[in-house]
């Protein structure tokens, strides 16, 4: 069941989204050579506590940290560790915030010291552009397939691999709600979205093969061929004429 949020719930989601965006902006600013994912996680936790929110990821199916920080060929769900960032690393921050019982979910990918190569620049630009193009088609009455087809078209235009196992989703009362929103599909297909619903759209792409595998920790997903990966994500409130970005960084 896809739930319409009440005005009170939407107000809480707006506050949750502002907190999430503030933490991700801090991650973008502070991600420098010599720091580690664990140090960034501690910083994120301190900032979220200061803002008055709760971490939505901690304990989710047993996840042991408050944020997922995936580096280079790590696609998603990596547990913050002691790896030392170096210039040119591609780092994804995927984060969730709970406020007054309502959850938002968002993510950004950055290149440490902005030392991009031609390929990593294409990866980051194409993945983020897929999210931005998808946002343009979201409104009351659109199909999930309209979003999926837009994401797929954009990622293919940038010659990126599309990870099929990981999808966007409804969000709000729970971290993962209906409907699932794949990053590939056909326009005009799938559930119809209505004003008042909240969804998380998250293109996830690679520079090579989209094949992934799960690491020994039971969480970290990495590319089989070692190619770099990226993710960008916003929580969106569907309106009659479009959508409101609740997690805008």
C-alpha positions, -999 to +999 in steps of 0.1 A: +000+000+000+013+034-010+003+059+017-006+096+012+012+117+038-008+141+060+001+178+063+016+171+097+037+143+083+048+164+054+059+191+078+081+166+097+095+152+064+105+188+054+124+192+086+140+157+082+150+166+047+166+198+057+187+180+083+197+154+058+207+180+033+228+198+059+247+167+068+254+158+032+266+193+025+290+189+054+302+156+040+308+173+006+328+201+022+349+180+046+357+150+024+395+155+020+426+135+015+438+119+048+404+115+063+386+082+066+350+070+062+348+063+099+359+099+107+332+112+083+306+090+100+315+104+134+312+139+120+278+131+104+266+117+137+277+148+157+260+171+132+228+152+131+226+152+169+232+190+169+203+194+144+180+172+165+174+143+142+179+106+145+199+082+122+175+061+101+201+036+089+214+025+123+201-009+131+182-012+098+183-050+092+213-049+116+233-022+098+260-012+123+265+025+114+245+057+108+257+063+072+268+042+042+301+055+027+311+036-004+345+043-021+355+038-058+344+003-068+321+000-038+286+005-052+265+008-020+260-001+017+297+000+026+303+003+064+325+032+073+361+020+080+397+032+083+405+036+046+424+068+040+410+090+013+433+102-015+428+127-042+407+113-071+387+088-049+350+087-058+331+086-025+293+081-021+275+092+010+241+076+014+222+088+045+188+086+062+172+108+088+142+103+111+124+133+127+091+130+145+088+095+132+092+105+095+121+094+074+140+109+044+167+093+024+193+109+002+228+105-013+256+123-031+288+112-047+319+134-047+354+132-061+381+139-034+399+172-041+379+174-074+406+154-091+384+139-117+395+120-147+375+122-179+357+090-170+350+098-133+336+132-144+313+114-168+302+090-141+293+118-116+277+141-142+257+113-158+244+098-126+234+131-111+218+142-144+197+110-145+182+121-111+176+157-123+159+145-155+138+121-136+126+148-113+113+167-143+088+140-151+075+133-116+040+146-108+005+135-098-007+108-123+027+098-136+037+061-137+068+046-119+078+035-154+080+072-165+107+077-139+125+045-146+126+051-184+140+086-179+168+074-156+177+046-180+177+068-211+200+093-193+224+068-180+227+051-214+234+085-230+264+088-207+275+052-215+271+041-179+263+006-165+229+004-148+228-016-116+195-035-117+196-051-082+193-017-064+162+005-068+145+036-055+115+033-033+087+049-013+098+064+019+083+082+049+070+061+077+096+034+069+129+037+052+117+014+024+081+015+014+062+007-018+066+013-047+100+001-059+114+024-085+139+007-108+165+026-127+154+010-160+119+004-175+092+015-199+072+047-197+035+043-190+041+011-169+039+004-132+020+020-103+005+055-107+018+080-083-004+106-065+000+139-048+010+135-012+031+104-018+069+106-010+095+086-029+133+083-030+147+082-065+183+070-067+201+064-100+231+040-093+256+036-121+291+022-130+318+030-154+319-006-166+298-037-161+268-033-139+274-067-122+279-065-085+288-089-056+283-088-018+314-086+004+323-108+034+308-082+058+274-090+044+268-054+035+293-039+011+283-042-026+311-038-051+315-040-089+327-074-102+350-057-127+365-032-103+349-002-122+340+029-102+303+035-092+282+065-082+248+072-067+227+104-063+194+104-044+166+127-033+134+122-013+106+138-032+071+149-023+047+144-053+024+174-060-003+181-085+020+199-108+054+183-101+074+174-070+091+191-041+127+181-034+128+175+004+166+167+006+180+194-017+217+199-008 
